[in-house]
């Protein structure tokens, strides 16, 4: 129930959703949904929606090429003024000043905790791999959220064999060469506090593959969450490394884009493609 409510909020980020909307979507009473979500998620649903919107907005302010008003609109605020007020209250920085920050509050800690999952001698950052620009179609992502238990990256790493087997099995059944097994986060790294990250593992299927969608929805009804990822330009890199290093290299690619300024992100929907154990594909949407 909690994961479905989180999925509902993430899929309606730009819309004026409420706790009552989510409860109705789950066919639950307002009161029961309110108490169960807060107990299991550790925060009220209304607080989660506000936090998620503003953290996603912060990620777009840092990495994307949109104006402050456009960022606010994409994250559910009707006016630039209402967004600016909410943002300044939450982050203690105006949206303009936030864009000028050289390092974010959670950045070092998130990278340190992630790097602790790999051998000290391993170089985790993106360096000189060949980057290519590709055009990807719009996808539907079918996914599982990974339990956090205060260590979301650790839980993701621990669950990789299980999730990888599950989604590659679905991939084999639908037999689509342009579908791919991926992992990523619903949140804005490194804006979101490490312990609050929601990591996912799932399968990307192009929107136009109607037979595959029908099969997945009928076979795995109510078992998988879903969201749409817009197509368009992506920067893509294939790396030969271990799983955690690939994830840190994905972040390194995003930081390189941010520093060099040749591209801007079009959304926070970056992801790590799982080609096979030891071979991964970094994908970052750009404009």
C-alpha positions as MATLAB code, in Angstrom:
seq = 'XXXXXXXXXXXXXXXXXXXXXXXXXXXXXXXXXXXXXXXXXXXXXXXXXXXXXXXXXXXXXXXXXXXXXXXXXXXXXXXXXXXXXXXXXXXXXXXXXXXXXXXXXXXXXXXXXXXXXXXXXXXXXXXXXXXXXXXXXXXXXXXXXXXXXXXXXXXXXXXXXXXXXXXXXXXXXXXXXXXXXXXXXXXXXXXXXXXXXXXXXXXXXXXXXXXXXXXXXXXXXXXXXXXXXXXXXXXXXXXXXXXXXXXXXXXXXXXXXXXXXXXXXXXXXXXXXXXXXXXXXXXXXXX';
ca = [
       0.000    0.000    0.000;
       2.797    2.419    0.924;
       4.662    1.721   -2.307;
       1.502    2.193   -4.384;
       0.891    5.528   -2.644;
       4.474    6.603   -3.365;
       4.043    5.530   -6.986;
       0.818    7.549   -7.186;
       2.558   10.680   -5.884;
       5.518   10.251   -8.220;
       3.260    9.770  -11.249;
       1.265   12.933  -10.455;
       4.108   15.210   -9.422;
       2.887   18.152  -11.498;
      -0.754   17.825  -10.390;
      -2.533   19.122   -7.240;
      -2.936   15.732   -5.516;
      -4.007   15.275   -1.906;
      -4.060   12.561    0.727;
      -7.740   12.003   -0.090;
      -6.863   11.435   -3.762;
      -4.315    8.774   -2.818;
      -6.677    7.074   -0.372;
      -9.421    6.961   -3.030;
      -6.950    5.562   -5.565;
      -6.175    2.732   -3.129;
      -9.860    2.212   -2.205;
      -9.104    3.007    1.438;
     -10.689    5.326    3.943;
      -8.934    8.640    4.501;
      -8.327    7.938    8.184;
      -6.991    4.407    7.755;
      -4.689    5.435    4.904;
      -3.356    8.424    6.888;
      -2.402    6.356    9.925;
      -1.031    3.322    8.068;
       1.131    5.370    5.709;
       2.673    7.452    8.495;
       3.348    4.367   10.608;
       5.026    2.398    7.813;
       6.733    5.193    5.847;
       7.871    7.199    8.866;
       6.265   10.471    7.747;
       2.763   11.733    6.900;
       1.731   11.366    3.274;
       1.247   15.102    2.848;
       4.786   15.681    4.118;
       6.124   13.041    1.727;
       4.416   14.700   -1.265;
       5.797   18.130   -0.339;
       9.293   16.778    0.351;
       9.369   14.726   -2.843;
       8.208   17.660   -4.966;
      10.724   20.093   -3.517;
      13.631   17.642   -3.630;
      12.865   16.802   -7.257;
      12.664   20.527   -7.938;
      16.065   21.000   -6.298;
      17.528   18.320   -8.551;
      16.110   20.074  -11.617;
      17.392   23.455  -10.434;
      20.882   22.039  -10.070;
      21.118   19.945  -13.230;
      18.338   20.856  -15.676;
      17.978   23.731  -18.100;
      14.576   25.045  -17.024;
      13.676   28.410  -15.538;
      12.636   28.609  -11.886;
       9.003   29.012  -12.927;
       9.181   25.965  -15.222;
      10.744   23.857  -12.468;
       7.976   24.863  -10.073;
       5.291   24.020  -12.630;
       6.847   20.602  -13.324;
       6.768   19.889   -9.594;
       3.158   20.846   -8.929;
       3.237   24.563   -8.073;
       0.696   26.800   -9.787;
       2.812   29.960   -9.664;
       6.474   30.880   -9.482;
       5.755   32.848   -6.296;
       4.190   29.882   -4.472;
       7.058   27.623   -5.530;
       9.738   30.131   -4.538;
       8.170   30.613   -1.104;
       7.861   26.864   -0.434;
      11.378   26.184   -1.716;
      13.020   28.895    0.388;
      11.163   27.702    3.489;
      12.226   24.068    3.002;
      15.869   24.563    1.943;
      16.666   27.875    3.708;
      17.919   29.117    0.336;
      16.123   30.868   -2.481;
      15.857   28.891   -5.712;
      18.329   31.336   -7.291;
      20.876   30.949   -4.484;
      20.444   27.168   -4.471;
      21.524   27.060   -8.114;
      24.804   28.710   -7.132;
      25.734   26.176   -4.426;
      28.926   24.319   -5.280;
      28.079   21.365   -3.034;
      24.801   20.145   -1.584;
      24.238   19.317    2.074;
      23.774   15.574    1.561;
      26.305   15.184   -1.248;
      29.455   14.097    0.588;
      27.557   11.839    2.990;
      25.606   10.042    0.238;
      28.757    9.473   -1.813;
      30.679    8.317    1.258;
      27.986    5.824    2.294;
      27.712    4.507   -1.266;
      31.486    4.229   -1.679;
      31.653    2.211    1.554;
      30.000   -0.661   -0.370;
      33.063   -1.103   -2.620;
      36.750   -1.933   -2.122;
      38.854    1.125   -1.132;
      41.169    0.664   -4.128;
      38.330    0.840   -6.651;
      38.012    4.103   -8.571;
      34.299    4.971   -8.321;
      34.042    8.118  -10.407;
      33.266    8.579  -14.077;
      36.409    9.518  -15.975;
      37.207    9.008  -19.665;
      34.713    6.465  -20.968;
      33.251    7.122  -24.418;
      29.962    9.018  -24.202;
      27.488    8.757  -27.072;
      24.292   10.666  -27.694;
      21.306    8.444  -28.523;
      17.593    8.936  -29.040;
      15.388    6.633  -26.979;
      11.625    6.112  -27.367;
       9.147    6.754  -24.577;
       9.001    3.827  -22.157;
       6.740    2.373  -19.522;
       8.777    1.298  -16.513;
       7.440   -1.690  -14.558;
       9.229   -1.813  -11.234;
       9.598   -2.914   -7.638;
      10.630   -0.496   -4.919;
      13.457   -1.918   -2.826;
      12.905   -1.899    0.983;
      15.094    0.841    2.503;
      15.698   -0.256    6.098;
      17.864    2.894    6.596;
      20.417    1.656    4.047;
      18.800    1.891    0.586;
      21.963    1.312   -1.470;
      22.980   -1.605    0.742;
      19.516   -3.152    0.405;
      19.615   -2.657   -3.372;
      23.026   -4.331   -3.652;
      21.842   -7.213   -1.483;
      18.728   -7.680   -3.638;
      20.397   -7.452   -7.061;
      20.488  -11.240   -7.757;
      16.806  -11.639   -6.857;
      15.546   -8.594   -8.777;
      17.841   -9.170  -11.747;
      16.565  -12.750  -12.120;
      12.933  -11.650  -11.792;
      13.041   -8.941  -14.453;
      15.328  -10.752  -16.889;
      12.844  -13.638  -16.691;
      10.050  -11.260  -17.750;
      12.317   -9.882  -20.480;
      12.884  -13.393  -21.849;
       9.130  -13.996  -21.959;
       8.269  -10.830  -23.892;
      11.247  -11.252  -26.283;
      11.852   -7.569  -27.040;
      15.387   -6.509  -27.991;
      14.548   -2.849  -27.288;
      13.357   -3.510  -23.706;
      15.902   -3.377  -20.890;
      16.301   -4.217  -17.213;
      17.273   -1.132  -15.207;
      17.734    0.249  -11.726;
      17.569    3.784  -10.383;
      15.891    5.980   -7.812;
      12.603    7.873   -7.607;
      14.457   10.633   -5.777;
      16.953   13.381   -6.532;
      20.506   12.326   -5.708;
      22.255   13.986   -3.916;
      19.399   16.178   -2.652;
      17.394   13.516   -0.800;
      18.708   12.350    2.560;
      20.421    8.961    2.100;
      18.111    7.038    4.471;
      15.025    8.357    2.638;
      16.023    7.287   -0.878;
      13.602    4.984   -2.683;
      15.587    2.753   -5.060;
      13.855    0.690   -7.729;
      14.615   -2.276   -9.966;
      12.513   -2.811  -13.053;
      11.920   -3.355  -16.756;
      11.655   -0.632  -19.420;
       9.299   -1.449  -22.290;
       8.791    0.968  -25.230;
       5.307    2.513  -25.187;
       4.454    1.251  -28.677;
       4.951   -2.437  -27.732;
       1.266   -2.978  -26.942;
       1.321   -6.783  -26.801;
       4.124   -6.740  -24.223;
       2.239   -4.243  -22.050;
      -0.911   -6.342  -22.208;
       1.038   -9.456  -21.205;
       2.811   -7.767  -18.267;
      -0.335   -6.095  -16.947;
      -2.426   -9.253  -17.151;
       0.264  -11.597  -15.795;
       1.620   -9.359  -13.032;
      -1.545   -7.471  -12.122;
      -1.074   -5.540   -8.848;
       2.440   -7.011   -8.456;
       4.412   -4.276  -10.236;
       4.339   -0.492  -10.045;
       4.605    1.531  -13.240;
       5.540    4.968  -14.519;
       6.210    6.554  -17.904;
       9.666    7.750  -18.885;
       9.724   10.275  -21.699;
      11.772    9.532  -24.775;
      14.267   11.876  -26.349;
      17.994   12.568  -26.189;
      20.080   10.582  -23.732;
      23.786   10.471  -23.044;
      24.785    6.824  -22.849;
      27.946    5.077  -21.675;
      28.675    1.341  -21.398;
      31.032    0.429  -18.535;
      32.719   -2.787  -17.445;
      32.813   -2.716  -13.656;
      30.898   -3.842  -10.574;
      27.365   -2.782   -9.741;
      28.089   -0.123   -7.097;
      30.927    1.467   -9.075;
      28.603    1.695  -12.093;
      26.070    3.542   -9.941;
      28.705    6.008   -8.761;
      29.904    6.474  -12.325;
      26.341    7.341  -13.285;
      26.422   10.109  -10.688;
      29.877   11.090  -11.958;
      28.480   11.468  -15.479;
      25.699   13.722  -14.178;
      28.264   15.849  -12.315;
      30.428   16.040  -15.451;
      27.425   17.277  -17.452;
      26.732   19.845  -14.733;
      30.360   21.039  -14.556;
      31.127   21.186  -18.275;
      27.806   22.777  -19.205;
      27.489   21.330  -22.724;
      24.214   19.632  -21.802;
      21.452   20.067  -19.234;
      19.275   17.285  -17.836;
      15.720   17.145  -19.155;
      14.450   15.253  -16.085;
      15.539   13.280  -13.035;
      14.808   10.004  -14.876;
      18.423    8.848  -15.225;
      18.992    5.102  -14.850;
      21.482    2.249  -14.909;
      20.848   -0.451  -17.513;
      21.762   -4.030  -16.482;
      23.211   -5.671  -19.594;
      24.774   -8.596  -17.690;
      26.748   -8.943  -14.444;
      29.807   -6.725  -14.863;
      28.429   -4.787  -17.851;
      26.235   -1.752  -17.238;
      24.826    1.109  -19.274;
      24.652    4.659  -17.894;
      21.686    6.646  -19.259;
      21.099   10.359  -18.605;
      18.249   12.321  -20.292;
      19.421   15.662  -21.679;
      18.204   18.694  -23.628;
];
